[in-house]
Amino acid sequence: MMAVGLFRIRVVVGMLLLGHAAQKLFGWFGGHGLVGTGAFFDGIGYRPGRRLALPAGLAELAGSLLLTLAC
């Protein structure tokens, strides 16, 4: 019973992170996409912001998928 609950929590958190990664990468769900994320990174001192936004979004996407699909 507890394993089912933990699985449900992993799926919900993984899908929330997936949505956040989609905002960063593609601008879906009201996000700003790579351009906006890159500008944010530039604003907080990470340069070049746009080049760093892509690996940040891809890492978040991969982490969310691994969290959701892990057995």
mmCIF file of the N, C-alpha and C atoms, coordinates in Angstrom:
data_MODEL
# 
_entry.id   MODEL 
# 
loop_
_atom_site.group_PDB 
_atom_site.id 
_atom_site.type_symbol 
_atom_site.label_atom_id 
_atom_site.label_alt_id 
_atom_site.label_comp_id 
_atom_site.label_asym_id 
_atom_site.label_entity_id 
_atom_site.label_seq_id 
_atom_site.pdbx_PDB_ins_code 
_atom_site.Cartn_x 
_atom_site.Cartn_y 
_atom_site.Cartn_z 
_atom_site.occupancy 
_atom_site.B_iso_or_equiv 
_atom_site.pdbx_formal_charge 
_atom_site.auth_seq_id 
_atom_site.auth_comp_id 
_atom_site.auth_asym_id 
_atom_site.auth_atom_id 
_atom_site.pdbx_PDB_model_num 
ATOM 1   N N  . MET A 1 1  ? 0.808  -1.189 0.000   1.00 0.00 ? 1  MET A N  1 
ATOM 2   C CA . MET A 1 1  ? 0.000  0.000  0.000   1.00 0.00 ? 1  MET A CA 1 
ATOM 3   C C  . MET A 1 1  ? 0.862  1.269  0.000   1.00 0.00 ? 1  MET A C  1 
ATOM 4   N N  . MET A 1 2  ? 1.930  1.260  0.810   1.00 0.00 ? 2  MET A N  1 
ATOM 5   C CA . MET A 1 2  ? 2.789  2.430  0.871   1.00 0.00 ? 2  MET A CA 1 
ATOM 6   C C  . MET A 1 2  ? 3.541  2.634  -0.436  1.00 0.00 ? 2  MET A C  1 
ATOM 7   N N  . ALA A 1 3  ? 3.889  1.529  -1.111  1.00 0.00 ? 3  ALA A N  1 
ATOM 8   C CA . ALA A 1 3  ? 4.599  1.645  -2.388  1.00 0.00 ? 3  ALA A CA 1 
ATOM 9   C C  . ALA A 1 3  ? 3.730  2.343  -3.433  1.00 0.00 ? 3  ALA A C  1 
ATOM 10  N N  . VAL A 1 4  ? 2.438  2.094  -3.404  1.00 0.00 ? 4  VAL A N  1 
ATOM 11  C CA . VAL A 1 4  ? 1.529  2.746  -4.347  1.00 0.00 ? 4  VAL A CA 1 
ATOM 12  C C  . VAL A 1 4  ? 1.470  4.246  -4.065  1.00 0.00 ? 4  VAL A C  1 
ATOM 13  N N  . GLY A 1 5  ? 1.432  4.618  -2.809  1.00 0.00 ? 5  GLY A N  1 
ATOM 14  C CA . GLY A 1 5  ? 1.405  6.036  -2.441  1.00 0.00 ? 5  GLY A CA 1 
ATOM 15  C C  . GLY A 1 5  ? 2.685  6.754  -2.852  1.00 0.00 ? 5  GLY A C  1 
ATOM 16  N N  . LEU A 1 6  ? 3.826  6.117  -2.620  1.00 0.00 ? 6  LEU A N  1 
ATOM 17  C CA . LEU A 1 6  ? 5.098  6.717  -3.023  1.00 0.00 ? 6  LEU A CA 1 
ATOM 18  C C  . LEU A 1 6  ? 5.192  6.845  -4.537  1.00 0.00 ? 6  LEU A C  1 
ATOM 19  N N  . PHE A 1 7  ? 4.675  5.857  -5.253  1.00 0.00 ? 7  PHE A N  1 
ATOM 20  C CA . PHE A 1 7  ? 4.658  5.935  -6.706  1.00 0.00 ? 7  PHE A CA 1 
ATOM 21  C C  . PHE A 1 7  ? 3.818  7.117  -7.177  1.00 0.00 ? 7  PHE A C  1 
ATOM 22  N N  . ARG A 1 8  ? 2.668  7.299  -6.569  1.00 0.00 ? 8  ARG A N  1 
ATOM 23  C CA . ARG A 1 8  ? 1.792  8.418  -6.949  1.00 0.00 ? 8  ARG A CA 1 
ATOM 24  C C  . ARG A 1 8  ? 2.465  9.763  -6.671  1.00 0.00 ? 8  ARG A C  1 
ATOM 25  N N  . ILE A 1 9  ? 3.145  9.874  -5.541  1.00 0.00 ? 9  ILE A N  1 
ATOM 26  C CA . ILE A 1 9  ? 3.855  11.112 -5.218  1.00 0.00 ? 9  ILE A CA 1 
ATOM 27  C C  . ILE A 1 9  ? 4.949  11.378 -6.244  1.00 0.00 ? 9  ILE A C  1 
ATOM 28  N N  . ARG A 1 10 ? 5.730  10.347 -6.610  1.00 0.00 ? 10 ARG A N  1 
ATOM 29  C CA . ARG A 1 10 ? 6.789  10.509 -7.610  1.00 0.00 ? 10 ARG A CA 1 
ATOM 30  C C  . ARG A 1 10 ? 6.220  10.956 -8.944  1.00 0.00 ? 10 ARG A C  1 
ATOM 31  N N  . VAL A 1 11 ? 5.100  10.389 -9.352  1.00 0.00 ? 11 VAL A N  1 
ATOM 32  C CA . VAL A 1 11 ? 4.493  10.757 -10.634 1.00 0.00 ? 11 VAL A CA 1 
ATOM 33  C C  . VAL A 1 11 ? 4.010  12.207 -10.597 1.00 0.00 ? 11 VAL A C  1 
ATOM 34  N N  . VAL A 1 12 ? 3.355  12.615 -9.518  1.00 0.00 ? 12 VAL A N  1 
ATOM 35  C CA . VAL A 1 12 ? 2.843  13.986 -9.432  1.00 0.00 ? 12 VAL A CA 1 
ATOM 36  C C  . VAL A 1 12 ? 3.991  14.987 -9.420  1.00 0.00 ? 12 VAL A C  1 
ATOM 37  N N  . VAL A 1 13 ? 5.010  14.759 -8.601  1.00 0.00 ? 13 VAL A N  1 
ATOM 38  C CA . VAL A 1 13 ? 6.138  15.686 -8.539  1.00 0.00 ? 13 VAL A CA 1 
ATOM 39  C C  . VAL A 1 13 ? 6.892  15.688 -9.867  1.00 0.00 ? 13 VAL A C  1 
ATOM 40  N N  . GLY A 1 14 ? 7.070  14.519 -10.470 1.00 0.00 ? 14 GLY A N  1 
ATOM 41  C CA . GLY A 1 14 ? 7.749  14.435 -11.759 1.00 0.00 ? 14 GLY A CA 1 
ATOM 42  C C  . GLY A 1 14 ? 7.007  15.192 -12.848 1.00 0.00 ? 14 GLY A C  1 
ATOM 43  N N  . MET A 1 15 ? 5.688  15.108 -12.859 1.00 0.00 ? 15 MET A N  1 
ATOM 44  C CA . MET A 1 15 ? 4.916  15.824 -13.870 1.00 0.00 ? 15 MET A CA 1 
ATOM 45  C C  . MET A 1 15 ? 4.937  17.335 -13.629 1.00 0.00 ? 15 MET A C  1 
ATOM 46  N N  . LEU A 1 16 ? 4.968  17.761 -12.371 1.00 0.00 ? 16 LEU A N  1 
ATOM 47  C CA . LEU A 1 16 ? 5.097  19.189 -12.084 1.00 0.00 ? 16 LEU A CA 1 
ATOM 48  C C  . LEU A 1 16 ? 6.448  19.716 -12.576 1.00 0.00 ? 16 LEU A C  1 
ATOM 49  N N  . LEU A 1 17 ? 7.505  18.955 -12.345 1.00 0.00 ? 17 LEU A N  1 
ATOM 50  C CA . LEU A 1 17 ? 8.825  19.364 -12.831 1.00 0.00 ? 17 LEU A CA 1 
ATOM 51  C C  . LEU A 1 17 ? 8.882  19.339 -14.353 1.00 0.00 ? 17 LEU A C  1 
ATOM 52  N N  . LEU A 1 18 ? 8.185  18.412 -14.961 1.00 0.00 ? 18 LEU A N  1 
ATOM 53  C CA . LEU A 1 18 ? 8.127  18.352 -16.415 1.00 0.00 ? 18 LEU A CA 1 
ATOM 54  C C  . LEU A 1 18 ? 7.475  19.612 -16.983 1.00 0.00 ? 18 LEU A C  1 
ATOM 55  N N  . GLY A 1 19 ? 6.412  20.063 -16.353 1.00 0.00 ? 19 GLY A N  1 
ATOM 56  C CA . GLY A 1 19 ? 5.766  21.301 -16.787 1.00 0.00 ? 19 GLY A CA 1 
ATOM 57  C C  . GLY A 1 19 ? 6.680  22.508 -16.626 1.00 0.00 ? 19 GLY A C  1 
ATOM 58  N N  . HIS A 1 20 ? 7.441  22.538 -15.557 1.00 0.00 ? 20 HIS A N  1 
ATOM 59  C CA . HIS A 1 20 ? 8.371  23.642 -15.336 1.00 0.00 ? 20 HIS A CA 1 
ATOM 60  C C  . HIS A 1 20 ? 9.497  23.620 -16.367 1.00 0.00 ? 20 HIS A C  1 
ATOM 61  N N  . ALA A 1 21 ? 9.975  22.439 -16.721 1.00 0.00 ? 21 ALA A N  1 
ATOM 62  C CA . ALA A 1 21 ? 11.001 22.328 -17.761 1.00 0.00 ? 21 ALA A CA 1 
ATOM 63  C C  . ALA A 1 21 ? 10.442 22.765 -19.112 1.00 0.00 ? 21 ALA A C  1 
ATOM 64  N N  . ALA A 1 22 ? 9.198  22.445 -19.391 1.00 0.00 ? 22 ALA A N  1 
ATOM 65  C CA . ALA A 1 22 ? 8.575  22.862 -20.653 1.00 0.00 ? 22 ALA A CA 1 
ATOM 66  C C  . ALA A 1 22 ? 8.445  24.386 -20.714 1.00 0.00 ? 22 ALA A C  1 
ATOM 67  N N  . GLN A 1 23 ? 8.211  25.023 -19.573 1.00 0.00 ? 23 GLN A N  1 
ATOM 68  C CA . GLN A 1 23 ? 8.189  26.480 -19.544 1.00 0.00 ? 23 GLN A CA 1 
ATOM 69  C C  . GLN A 1 23 ? 9.557  27.047 -19.910 1.00 0.00 ? 23 GLN A C  1 
ATOM 70  N N  . LYS A 1 24 ? 10.603 26.475 -19.342 1.00 0.00 ? 24 LYS A N  1 
ATOM 71  C CA . LYS A 1 24 ? 11.961 26.956 -19.607 1.00 0.00 ? 24 LYS A CA 1 
ATOM 72  C C  . LYS A 1 24 ? 12.382 26.731 -21.047 1.00 0.00 ? 24 LYS A C  1 
ATOM 73  N N  . LEU A 1 25 ? 12.085 25.559 -21.573 1.00 0.00 ? 25 LEU A N  1 
ATOM 74  C CA . LEU A 1 25 ? 12.592 25.186 -22.887 1.00 0.00 ? 25 LEU A CA 1 
ATOM 75  C C  . LEU A 1 25 ? 11.727 25.704 -24.033 1.00 0.00 ? 25 LEU A C  1 
ATOM 76  N N  . PHE A 1 26 ? 10.423 25.585 -23.903 1.00 0.00 ? 26 PHE A N  1 
ATOM 77  C CA . PHE A 1 26 ? 9.533  25.819 -25.032 1.00 0.00 ? 26 PHE A CA 1 
ATOM 78  C C  . PHE A 1 26 ? 8.589  27.008 -24.858 1.00 0.00 ? 26 PHE A C  1 
ATOM 79  N N  . GLY A 1 27 ? 8.517  27.564 -23.659 1.00 0.00 ? 27 GLY A N  1 
ATOM 80  C CA . GLY A 1 27 ? 7.591  28.665 -23.409 1.00 0.00 ? 27 GLY A CA 1 
ATOM 81  C C  . GLY A 1 27 ? 6.152  28.209 -23.239 1.00 0.00 ? 27 GLY A C  1 
ATOM 82  N N  . TRP A 1 28 ? 5.946  26.929 -22.998 1.00 0.00 ? 28 TRP A N  1 
ATOM 83  C CA . TRP A 1 28 ? 4.586  26.411 -22.796 1.00 0.00 ? 28 TRP A CA 1 
ATOM 84  C C  . TRP A 1 28 ? 4.086  26.803 -21.410 1.00 0.00 ? 28 TRP A C  1 
ATOM 85  N N  . PHE A 1 29 ? 2.795  26.759 -21.205 1.00 0.00 ? 29 PHE A N  1 
ATOM 86  C CA . PHE A 1 29 ? 2.139  26.989 -19.919 1.00 0.00 ? 29 PHE A CA 1 
ATOM 87  C C  . PHE A 1 29 ? 2.505  28.359 -19.345 1.00 0.00 ? 29 PHE A C  1 
ATOM 88  N N  . GLY A 1 30 ? 2.647  29.359 -20.200 1.00 0.00 ? 30 GLY A N  1 
ATOM 89  C CA . GLY A 1 30 ? 2.930  30.706 -19.741 1.00 0.00 ? 30 GLY A CA 1 
ATOM 90  C C  . GLY A 1 30 ? 4.392  30.990 -19.445 1.00 0.00 ? 30 GLY A C  1 
ATOM 91  N N  . GLY A 1 31 ? 5.276  30.108 -19.863 1.00 0.00 ? 31 GLY A N  1 
ATOM 92  C CA . GLY A 1 31 ? 6.703  30.326 -19.629 1.00 0.00 ? 31 GLY A CA 1 
ATOM 93  C C  . GLY A 1 31 ? 7.304  31.277 -20.649 1.00 0.00 ? 31 GLY A C  1 
ATOM 94  N N  . HIS A 1 32 ? 8.574  31.595 -20.472 1.00 0.00 ? 32 HIS A N  1 
ATOM 95  C CA . HIS A 1 32 ? 9.248  32.550 -21.337 1.00 0.00 ? 32 HIS A CA 1 
ATOM 96  C C  . HIS A 1 32 ? 10.180 31.895 -22.345 1.00 0.00 ? 32 HIS A C  1 
ATOM 97  N N  . GLY A 1 33 ? 10.309 30.585 -22.314 1.00 0.00 ? 33 GLY A N  1 
ATOM 98  C CA . GLY A 1 33 ? 11.156 29.895 -23.274 1.00 0.00 ? 33 GLY A CA 1 
ATOM 99  C C  . GLY A 1 33 ? 12.632 30.138 -23.012 1.00 0.00 ? 33 GLY A C  1 
ATOM 100 N N  . LEU A 1 34 ? 13.449 29.705 -23.951 1.00 0.00 ? 34 LEU A N  1 
ATOM 101 C CA . LEU A 1 34 ? 14.895 29.842 -23.797 1.00 0.00 ? 34 LEU A CA 1 
ATOM 102 C C  . LEU A 1 34 ? 15.350 31.298 -23.775 1.00 0.00 ? 34 LEU A C  1 
ATOM 103 N N  . VAL A 1 35 ? 14.696 32.141 -24.546 1.00 0.00 ? 35 VAL A N  1 
ATOM 104 C CA . VAL A 1 35 ? 15.095 33.551 -24.588 1.00 0.00 ? 35 VAL A CA 1 
ATOM 105 C C  . VAL A 1 35 ? 14.875 34.205 -23.224 1.00 0.00 ? 35 VAL A C  1 
ATOM 106 N N  . GLY A 1 36 ? 13.704 34.014 -22.654 1.00 0.00 ? 36 GLY A N  1 
ATOM 107 C CA . GLY A 1 36 ? 13.409 34.606 -21.348 1.00 0.00 ? 36 GLY A CA 1 
ATOM 108 C C  . GLY A 1 36 ? 14.239 34.004 -20.233 1.00 0.00 ? 36 GLY A C  1 
ATOM 109 N N  . THR A 1 37 ? 14.438 32.687 -20.279 1.00 0.00 ? 37 THR A N  1 
ATOM 110 C CA . THR A 1 37 ? 15.257 32.036 -19.264 1.00 0.00 ? 37 THR A CA 1 
ATOM 111 C C  . THR A 1 37 ? 16.698 32.496 -19.379 1.00 0.00 ? 37 THR A C  1 
ATOM 112 N N  . GLY A 1 38 ? 17.176 32.630 -20.614 1.00 0.00 ? 38 GLY A N  1 
ATOM 113 C CA . GLY A 1 38 ? 18.529 33.140 -20.824 1.00 0.00 ? 38 GLY A CA 1 
ATOM 114 C C  . GLY A 1 38 ? 18.688 34.557 -20.315 1.00 0.00 ? 38 GLY A C  1 
ATOM 115 N N  . ALA A 1 39 ? 17.687 35.392 -20.527 1.00 0.00 ? 39 ALA A N  1 
ATOM 116 C CA . ALA A 1 39 ? 17.737 36.766 -20.018 1.00 0.00 ? 39 ALA A CA 1 
ATOM 117 C C  . ALA A 1 39 ? 17.740 36.780 -18.496 1.00 0.00 ? 39 ALA A C  1 
ATOM 118 N N  . PHE A 1 40 ? 16.973 35.878 -17.891 1.00 0.00 ? 40 PHE A N  1 
ATOM 119 C CA . PHE A 1 40 ? 16.981 35.770 -16.430 1.00 0.00 ? 40 PHE A CA 1 
ATOM 120 C C  . PHE A 1 40 ? 18.360 35.354 -15.934 1.00 0.00 ? 40 PHE A C  1 
ATOM 121 N N  . PHE A 1 41 ? 18.950 34.358 -16.576 1.00 0.00 ? 41 PHE A N  1 
ATOM 122 C CA . PHE A 1 41 ? 20.292 33.914 -16.185 1.00 0.00 ? 41 PHE A CA 1 
ATOM 123 C C  . PHE A 1 41 ? 21.299 35.047 -16.323 1.00 0.00 ? 41 PHE A C  1 
ATOM 124 N N  . ASP A 1 42 ? 21.209 35.816 -17.410 1.00 0.00 ? 42 ASP A N  1 
ATOM 125 C CA . ASP A 1 42 ? 22.082 36.984 -17.575 1.00 0.00 ? 42 ASP A CA 1 
ATOM 126 C C  . ASP A 1 42 ? 21.875 37.975 -16.434 1.00 0.00 ? 42 ASP A C  1 
ATOM 127 N N  . GLY A 1 43 ? 20.634 38.177 -16.057 1.00 0.00 ? 43 GLY A N  1 
ATOM 128 C CA . GLY A 1 43 ? 20.308 39.137 -15.014 1.00 0.00 ? 43 GLY A CA 1 
ATOM 129 C C  . GLY A 1 43 ? 20.856 38.773 -13.649 1.00 0.00 ? 43 GLY A C  1 
ATOM 130 N N  . ILE A 1 44 ? 21.024 37.477 -13.384 1.00 0.00 ? 44 ILE A N  1 
ATOM 131 C CA . ILE A 1 44 ? 21.551 37.076 -12.083 1.00 0.00 ? 44 ILE A CA 1 
ATOM 132 C C  . ILE A 1 44 ? 23.041 36.756 -12.148 1.00 0.00 ? 44 ILE A C  1 
ATOM 133 N N  . GLY A 1 45 ? 23.658 37.050 -13.315 1.00 0.00 ? 45 GLY A N  1 
ATOM 134 C CA . GLY A 1 45 ? 25.110 36.955 -13.396 1.00 0.00 ? 45 GLY A CA 1 
ATOM 135 C C  . GLY A 1 45 ? 25.674 35.728 -14.083 1.00 0.00 ? 45 GLY A C  1 
ATOM 136 N N  . TYR A 1 46 ? 24.842 34.833 -14.570 1.00 0.00 ? 46 TYR A N  1 
ATOM 137 C CA . TYR A 1 46 ? 25.329 33.662 -15.296 1.00 0.00 ? 46 TYR A CA 1 
ATOM 138 C C  . TYR A 1 46 ? 25.436 34.023 -16.773 1.00 0.00 ? 46 TYR A C  1 
ATOM 139 N N  . ARG A 1 47 ? 26.665 34.084 -17.271 1.00 0.00 ? 47 ARG A N  1 
ATOM 140 C CA . ARG A 1 47 ? 26.875 34.474 -18.659 1.00 0.00 ? 47 ARG A CA 1 
ATOM 141 C C  . ARG A 1 47 ? 27.623 33.391 -19.393 1.00 0.00 ? 47 ARG A C  1 
ATOM 142 N N  . PRO A 1 48 ? 27.300 33.082 -20.615 1.00 0.00 ? 48 PRO A N  1 
ATOM 143 C CA . PRO A 1 48 ? 26.182 33.572 -21.431 1.00 0.00 ? 48 PRO A CA 1 
ATOM 144 C C  . PRO A 1 48 ? 24.886 32.879 -21.020 1.00 0.00 ? 48 PRO A C  1 
ATOM 145 N N  . GLY A 1 49 ? 23.896 33.662 -20.736 1.00 0.00 ? 49 GLY A N  1 
ATOM 146 C CA . GLY A 1 49 ? 22.647 33.154 -20.179 1.00 0.00 ? 49 GLY A CA 1 
ATOM 147 C C  . GLY A 1 49 ? 21.910 32.192 -21.067 1.00 0.00 ? 49 GLY A C  1 
ATOM 148 N N  . ARG A 1 50 ? 21.808 32.513 -22.368 1.00 0.00 ? 50 ARG A N  1 
ATOM 149 C CA . ARG A 1 50 ? 21.022 31.643 -23.255 1.00 0.00 ? 50 ARG A CA 1 
ATOM 150 C C  . ARG A 1 50 ? 21.693 30.290 -23.421 1.00 0.00 ? 50 ARG A C  1 
ATOM 151 N N  . ARG A 1 51 ? 23.008 30.277 -23.529 1.00 0.00 ? 51 ARG A N  1 
ATOM 152 C CA . ARG A 1 51 ? 23.700 28.992 -23.668 1.00 0.00 ? 51 ARG A CA 1 
ATOM 153 C C  . ARG A 1 51 ? 23.593 28.157 -22.406 1.00 0.00 ? 51 ARG A C  1 
ATOM 154 N N  . LEU A 1 52 ? 23.479 28.778 -21.269 1.00 0.00 ? 52 LEU A N  1 
ATOM 155 C CA . LEU A 1 52 ? 23.332 28.037 -20.015 1.00 0.00 ? 52 LEU A CA 1 
ATOM 156 C C  . LEU A 1 52 ? 21.879 27.638 -19.754 1.00 0.00 ? 52 LEU A C  1 
ATOM 157 N N  . ALA A 1 53 ? 20.939 28.340 -20.371 1.00 0.00 ? 53 ALA A N  1 
ATOM 158 C CA . ALA A 1 53 ? 19.525 28.017 -20.171 1.00 0.00 ? 53 ALA A CA 1 
ATOM 159 C C  . ALA A 1 53 ? 19.167 26.674 -20.796 1.00 0.00 ? 53 ALA A C  1 
ATOM 160 N N  . LEU A 1 54 ? 19.782 26.355 -21.921 1.00 0.00 ? 54 LEU A N  1 
ATOM 161 C CA . LEU A 1 54 ? 19.469 25.084 -22.583 1.00 0.00 ? 54 LEU A CA 1 
ATOM 162 C C  . LEU A 1 54 ? 19.865 23.878 -21.728 1.00 0.00 ? 54 LEU A C  1 
ATOM 163 N N  . PRO A 1 55 ? 21.115 23.766 -21.239 1.00 0.00 ? 55 PRO A N  1 
ATOM 164 C CA . PRO A 1 55 ? 21.425 22.607 -20.397 1.00 0.00 ? 55 PRO A CA 1 
ATOM 165 C C  . PRO A 1 55 ? 20.636 22.587 -19.087 1.00 0.00 ? 55 PRO A C  1 
ATOM 166 N N  . ALA A 1 56 ? 20.309 23.764 -18.550 1.00 0.00 ? 56 ALA A N  1 
ATOM 167 C CA . ALA A 1 56 ? 19.505 23.793 -17.327 1.00 0.00 ? 56 ALA A CA 1 
ATOM 168 C C  . ALA A 1 56 ? 18.115 23.214 -17.589 1.00 0.00 ? 56 ALA A C  1 
ATOM 169 N N  . GLY A 1 57 ? 17.497 23.611 -18.687 1.00 0.00 ? 57 GLY A N  1 
ATOM 170 C CA . GLY A 1 57 ? 16.178 23.083 -19.034 1.00 0.00 ? 57 GLY A CA 1 
ATOM 171 C C  . GLY A 1 57 ? 16.215 21.606 -19.367 1.00 0.00 ? 57 GLY A C  1 
ATOM 172 N N  . LEU A 1 58 ? 17.257 21.173 -20.090 1.00 0.00 ? 58 LEU A N  1 
ATOM 173 C CA . LEU A 1 58 ? 17.368 19.759 -20.439 1.00 0.00 ? 58 LEU A CA 1 
ATOM 174 C C  . LEU A 1 58 ? 17.624 18.895 -19.202 1.00 0.00 ? 58 LEU A C  1 
ATOM 175 N N  . ALA A 1 59 ? 18.417 19.404 -18.267 1.00 0.00 ? 59 ALA A N  1 
ATOM 176 C CA . ALA A 1 59 ? 18.660 18.656 -17.029 1.00 0.00 ? 59 ALA A CA 1 
ATOM 177 C C  . ALA A 1 59 ? 17.373 18.523 -16.221 1.00 0.00 ? 59 ALA A C  1 
ATOM 178 N N  . GLU A 1 60 ? 16.589 19.584 -16.182 1.00 0.00 ? 60 GLU A N  1 
ATOM 179 C CA . GLU A 1 60 ? 15.320 19.520 -15.464 1.00 0.00 ? 60 GLU A CA 1 
ATOM 180 C C  . GLU A 1 60 ? 14.351 18.564 -16.158 1.00 0.00 ? 60 GLU A C  1 
ATOM 181 N N  . LEU A 1 61 ? 14.335 18.591 -17.476 1.00 0.00 ? 61 LEU A N  1 
ATOM 182 C CA . LEU A 1 61 ? 13.477 17.681 -18.229 1.00 0.00 ? 61 LEU A CA 1 
ATOM 183 C C  . LEU A 1 61 ? 13.885 16.231 -17.988 1.00 0.00 ? 61 LEU A C  1 
ATOM 184 N N  . ALA A 1 62 ? 15.178 15.947 -18.066 1.00 0.00 ? 62 ALA A N  1 
ATOM 185 C CA . ALA A 1 62 ? 15.663 14.580 -17.855 1.00 0.00 ? 62 ALA A CA 1 
ATOM 186 C C  . ALA A 1 62 ? 15.381 14.124 -16.414 1.00 0.00 ? 62 ALA A C  1 
ATOM 187 N N  . GLY A 1 63 ? 15.614 14.997 -15.453 1.00 0.00 ? 63 GLY A N  1 
ATOM 188 C CA . GLY A 1 63 ? 15.343 14.637 -14.058 1.00 0.00 ? 63 GLY A CA 1 
ATOM 189 C C  . GLY A 1 63 ? 13.881 14.351 -13.795 1.00 0.00 ? 63 GLY A C  1 
ATOM 190 N N  . SER A 1 64 ? 13.008 15.147 -14.417 1.00 0.00 ? 64 SER A N  1 
ATOM 191 C CA . SER A 1 64 ? 11.582 14.923 -14.215 1.00 0.00 ? 64 SER A CA 1 
ATOM 192 C C  . SER A 1 64 ? 11.131 13.612 -14.837 1.00 0.00 ? 64 SER A C  1 
ATOM 193 N N  . LEU A 1 65 ? 11.663 13.296 -16.012 1.00 0.00 ? 65 LEU A N  1 
ATOM 194 C CA . LEU A 1 65 ? 11.309 12.026 -16.651 1.00 0.00 ? 65 LEU A CA 1 
ATOM 195 C C  . LEU A 1 65 ? 11.849 10.835 -15.862 1.00 0.00 ? 65 LEU A C  1 
ATOM 196 N N  . LEU A 1 66 ? 13.073 10.947 -15.365 1.00 0.00 ? 66 LEU A N  1 
ATOM 197 C CA . LEU A 1 66 ? 13.642 9.859  -14.567 1.00 0.00 ? 66 LEU A CA 1 
ATOM 198 C C  . LEU A 1 66 ? 12.870 9.664  -13.273 1.00 0.00 ? 66 LEU A C  1 
ATOM 199 N N  . LEU A 1 67 ? 12.478 10.755 -12.627 1.00 0.00 ? 67 LEU A N  1 
ATOM 200 C CA . LEU A 1 67 ? 11.703 10.655 -11.409 1.00 0.00 ? 67 LEU A CA 1 
ATOM 201 C C  . LEU A 1 67 ? 10.345 10.007 -11.672 1.00 0.00 ? 67 LEU A C  1 
ATOM 202 N N  . THR A 1 68 ? 9.715  10.393 -12.768 1.00 0.00 ? 68 THR A N  1 
ATOM 203 C CA . THR A 1 68 ? 8.386  9.867  -13.084 1.00 0.00 ? 68 THR A CA 1 
ATOM 204 C C  . THR A 1 68 ? 8.433  8.397  -13.489 1.00 0.00 ? 68 THR A C  1 
ATOM 205 N N  . LEU A 1 69 ? 9.452  8.023  -14.256 1.00 0.00 ? 69 LEU A N  1 
ATOM 206 C CA . LEU A 1 69 ? 9.493  6.675  -14.815 1.00 0.00 ? 69 LEU A CA 1 
ATOM 207 C C  . LEU A 1 69 ? 10.266 5.667  -13.982 1.00 0.00 ? 69 LEU A C  1 
ATOM 208 N N  . ALA A 1 70 ? 10.916 6.114  -12.906 1.00 0.00 ? 70 ALA A N  1 
ATOM 209 C CA . ALA A 1 70 ? 11.700 5.198  -12.076 1.00 0.00 ? 70 ALA A CA 1 
ATOM 210 C C  . ALA A 1 70 ? 10.781 4.190  -11.407 1.00 0.00 ? 70 ALA A C  1 
ATOM 211 N N  . CYS A 1 71 ? 11.211 2.968  -11.374 1.00 0.00 ? 71 CYS A N  1 
ATOM 212 C CA . CYS A 1 71 ? 10.399 1.907  -10.751 1.00 0.00 ? 71 CYS A CA 1 
ATOM 213 C C  . CYS A 1 71 ? 10.703 1.730  -9.295  1.00 0.00 ? 71 CYS A C  1 
# 
